[in-house]
Amino acid sequence: MGEPANYNRKEFVYRVGTFFLLVGLGLLIFFMLSEAAEQPQFNYFCGSMVLLIVGFVFRAQYKKAKVSSGRFRILKRIFNRGGGSGGGGGGRKEEEYDDE
């Protein structure tokens, strides 16, 4: 058999991390409700902390590619080029900052 055509393991782990975060938040809410009822259930708190940490770790492993919106592309082009011929004093060289 094998994997589906568009299967991405890191994206799957990211989604599982999201699930763990949501369940962890739910358990944290149950803990807060049990605390408000003056019968604290610390197993809800401990379970929520474990799931929240695992969820954050899983989500941190996958970084989605950000698509540039195109805003400020003229300014980015000027500053990436070095700005040596542009006006406004933005093209100062590093040697000028070595006064310290």
PAZAPA-4460 file (N, C-alpha, C; in steps of 0.05 Angstrom, whole numbers, plus 32768, in hexadecimal, padded with zeros to 4 digits):
% residues 100
    n_x    n_y    n_z   ca_x   ca_y   ca_z    c_x    c_y    c_z   seq   type   mol
   8011   7FE9   8000   8000   8000   8000   8012   8019   8000     1      M     A
   8017   8025   8016   8028   803C   8016   8018   8055   8020     2      G     A
   8025   806B   801C   8019   8085   8025   8008   8091   800F     3      E     A
   7FF4   80A1   8017   7FE4   80AF   8003   7FF5   80C2   7FF3     4      P     A
   7FEB   80CC   7FDD   7FFB   80DD   7FCB   8004   80F7   7FD8     5      A     A
   7FF4   8104   7FE6   7FFB   811E   7FF2   8001   811C   8010     6      N     A
   800C   8105   8018   8012   8101   8035   802B   8110   803D     7      Y     A
   8029   811F   8053   8040   812D   805E   8041   8127   807B     8      N     A
   8055   8118   8084   8057   8110   80A0   8058   8127   80B3     9      R     A
   8067   813C   80AC   806A   8153   80BE   804F   8162   80C1    10      K     A
   8040   8163   80AC   8026   8171   80AE   8013   8160   80BF    11      E     A
   8015   8146   80BE   8004   8134   80CE   800B   8138   80EC    12      F     A
   8025   8139   80F2   802E   813D   810E   8025   8159   8118    13      V     A
   8025   816D   8106   801B   8187   810D   7FFD   8186   8115    14      Y     A
   7FEE   8177   8105   7FD1   8175   810B   7FCC   8165   8125    15      R     A
   7FDC   8151   812A   7FD9   8142   8143   7FE0   8154   815A    16      V     A
   7FF4   8165   8157   7FFB   8178   816B   7FE4   818C   8171    17      G     A
   7FD6   8194   815C   7FBF   81A5   8160   7FA9   8197   8170    18      T     A
   7FA5   817D   816A   7F92   816D   8178   7F99   816C   8196    19      F     A
   7FB3   8166   819C   7FBC   8165   81B7   7FB8   8180   81C6    20      F     A
   7FBD   8196   81B8   7FB9   81B0   81C4   7F9C   81B4   81CB    21      L     A
   7F8A   81AD   81BA   7F6D   81B1   81BF   7F63   819F   81D6    22      L     A
   7F6C   8186   81D7   7F65   8174   81ED   7F71   817E   8207    23      V     A
   7F8A   8188   8206   7F97   8193   821D   7F88   81AB   8228    24      G     A
   7F7F   81BC   8216   7F6F   81D3   821F   7F55   81CB   822C    25      L     A
   7F49   81B6   8220   7F30   81AC   822C   7F34   81A1   8248    26      G     A
   7F4A   8192   824C   7F50   8187   8266   7F56   819E   827A    27      L     A
   7F63   81B3   8270   7F69   81C9   8282   7F4F   81D7   828B    28      L     A
   7F3C   81D9   8278   7F22   81E5   827F   7F14   81D4   8293    29      I     A
   7F15   81B9   8290   7F09   81A7   82A4   7F16   81AA   82BF    30      F     A
   7F30   81AE   82BF   7F3E   81B2   82D9   7F34   81CC   82E6    31      F     A
   7F32   81E1   82D6   7F28   81FB   82E1   7F0C   81F8   82EC    32      M     A
   7EFB   81E9   82DE   7EDF   81E5   82E7   7EDF   81D5   8301    33      L     A
   7EF0   81C1   8303   7EF2   81B1   831B   7EFC   81C1   8333    34      S     A
   7F0F   81D4   832D   7F19   81E6   8341   7F03   81F9   834B    35      E     A
   7EF3   8202   8338   7EDD   8214   833F   7EC8   8206   8350    36      A     A
   7EC5   81EC   834D   7EB3   81DC   835C   7EBF   81D3   8377    37      A     A
   7ED7   81DC   837C   7EE6   81D6   8395   7EEB   81B8   8398    38      E     A
   7EEE   81AA   8382   7EF6   818E   8381   7F0B   818B   836B    39      Q     A
   7F23   8196   836F   7F37   8196   835A   7F40   817A   8352    40      P     A
   7F40   8175   8338   7F4A   815C   832D   7F65   8162   8320    41      Q     A
   7F7A   815C   832E   7F95   8163   8324   7F9D   8151   830C    42      F     A
   7F90   813A   8309   7F97   812A   82F2   7F8E   8138   82D8    43      N     A
   7F79   8148   82D8   7F73   8159   82C1   7F89   816D   82BB    44      Y     A
   7F93   8179   82D0   7FA8   818D   82CD   7FC1   8180   82C2    45      F     A
   7FCA   816A   82CD   7FE2   815D   82C4   7FDF   8153   82A7    46      C     A
   7FC8   8147   82A1   7FC3   813E   8286   7FC3   8155   8272    47      G     A
   7FB8   816B   827A   7FB7   8182   8268   7FD3   818D   8263    48      S     A
   7FE4   818E   8277   7FFF   8198   8274   800F   8186   8261    49      M     A
   800C   816C   8265   801B   8159   8253   8011   815C   8237    50      V     A
   7FF7   815D   8232   7FED   8160   8217   7FF4   817B   820A    51      L     A
   7FF4   8190   821A   7FFB   81AA   820F   8019   81AB   8207    52      L     A
   802A   81A0   8217   8047   819F   8211   804C   818E   81F8    53      I     A
   8040   8176   81F7   8044   8165   81DF   8038   8172   81C7    54      V     A
   8021   8180   81C9   8015   818D   81B3   8027   81A4   81A8    55      G     A
   8033   81B4   81BA   8045   81C9   81B1   805E   81BE   81A4    56      F     A
   8068   81A8   81AF   8080   819C   81A3   807A   8191   8187    57      V     A
   8063   8184   8184   805B   817A   8169   8057   8190   8155    58      F     A
   804A   81A6   815E   8045   81BC   814C   805E   81CB   8145    59      R     A
   8072   81CB   8156   808B   81DA   8151   809C   81CC   813C    60      A     A
   8097   81B3   8137   80A8   81A4   8124   80A2   81AB   8107    61      Q     A
   808B   81B7   8102   8083   81BC   80E6   807E   81DA   80E2    62      Y     A
   808D   81E6   80D1   808A   8202   80CA   807F   8205   80AE    63      K     A
   8067   8211   80AD   805B   8215   8093   8069   822B   8083    64      K     A
   806B   8227   8069   8078   823B   8058   8065   8253   8056    65      A     A
   8070   826B   805B   8060   8283   805A   8063   828F   803E    66      K     A
   804D   8295   8032   804C   82A1   8017   804D   82BF   801B    67      V     A
   805F   82CC   800D   8062   82E9   800F   8049   82F6   8004    68      S     A
   8040   830B   8011   8028   8319   8008   802F   832D   7FF2    69      S     A
   8048   8334   7FEF   804F   8347   7FDA   8050   8363   7FE4    70      G     A
   8048   8368   7FFD   8049   8383   8007   8065   838B   800C    71      R     A
   806B   83A4   8008   8085   83B0   800D   809B   83A3   7FFB    72      F     A
   8094   8397   7FE4   80A8   838A   7FD4   80BC   839E   7FC9    73      R     A
   80B4   83B7   7FC4   80C7   83CB   7FBA   80DC   83D1   7FCF    74      I     A
   80D3   83D5   7FE8   80E5   83DB   7FFE   80F8   83C3   8003    75      L     A
   80ED   83AA   8002   80FE   8393   8006   8113   8391   7FF0    76      K     A
   810B   8397   7FD8   811E   8395   7FC2   8134   83AA   7FC5    77      R     A
   812D   83C2   7FCF   8141   83D7   7FD3   8155   83CF   7FE9    78      I     A
   814A   83C5   8000   815B   83BE   8016   816B   83A5   8012    79      F     A
   8161   8392   8003   8170   8379   7FFD   8187   837F   7FEA    80      N     A
   8184   8393   7FD9   8199   839A   7FC6   81B0   83A8   7FD5    81      R     A
   81AB   83B3   7FEB   81C0   83C0   7FFA   81BA   83DE   7FFE    82      G     A
   81AA   83E9   7FEC   81A2   8405   7FEF   81B9   8419   7FEB    83      G     A
   81CE   8411   7FDE   81E5   8422   7FDB   81E0   843B   7FCB    84      G     A
   81CF   843A   7FB7   81CA   8452   7FA6   81B0   8460   7FAE    85      S     A
   81A1   8455   7FC1   8188   8461   7FC9   818C   8479   7FDB    86      G     A
   8178   848A   7FDD   817A   84A1   7FEE   8171   849B   800A    87      G     A
   8172   84AF   801B   8168   84AC   8036   817C   84A1   804A    88      G     A
   8194   849C   8043   81A8   8493   8056   81A5   8476   805F    89      G     A
   8194   8467   8051   8190   844B   8059   81A6   8439   8050    90      G     A
   81B8   8442   803F   81CD   8430   8035   81E8   8434   8042    91      G     A
   81E8   843A   805C   8201   843D   806A   820F   8422   806D    92      R     A
   8229   8422   806C   8238   840A   806E   823E   8403   808B    93      K     A
   8245   83EA   8090   824B   83E0   80AA   8263   83EE   80B7    94      E     A
   8276   83F6   80A7   828E   8403   80B2   8287   841C   80C2    95      E     A
   8272   8429   80BC   826A   8441   80CA   8261   843C   80E6    96      E     A
   8259   8423   80EC   824E   841C   8106   8264   8411   8119    97      Y     A
   827D   840E   8110   8292   8402   8120   829F   8417   8132    98      D     A
   8291   842A   813D   829C   843E   814F   82A0   8435   816B    99      D     A
   8293   841E   8173   8293   8415   818F   82AD   8409   8197   100      E     A
***
